[in-house]
Amino acid sequence: MLNPEPPAELLRVAERMVWFKPPEETLADPVLFLSHLMTYGTVDDLRVVRTHFTDEQLRQVLHAGLPGVFDARSWAYWHAVLDVRPVPPLPTRRLAGVDDAQFPPR
């Protein structure tokens, strides 16, 4: 868990990862922040973030599986790095009232 005032370096990463929210709001939602980081982050971003978040927290992000954030490559990579097996299908969005059988995944 983060301190009430996150370090400036972490705020900078949060601002880059989730550009559509203020960094403080992004860090208040670790699943959103870490999902974006695990998909779009650079090695330098990861170096900063890994000093504040544990492997177990990253595994929890994979288990939460936010649809629409991860791409197939990042999804497979992080499952391998964090030794989470088996790798489940990429999370998908579901629309209320829509039969999934009518619109199979591409």
Order of alpha helices (4+ residues) and beta strands (2+ residues): alpha-alpha-alpha-alpha-alpha-alpha
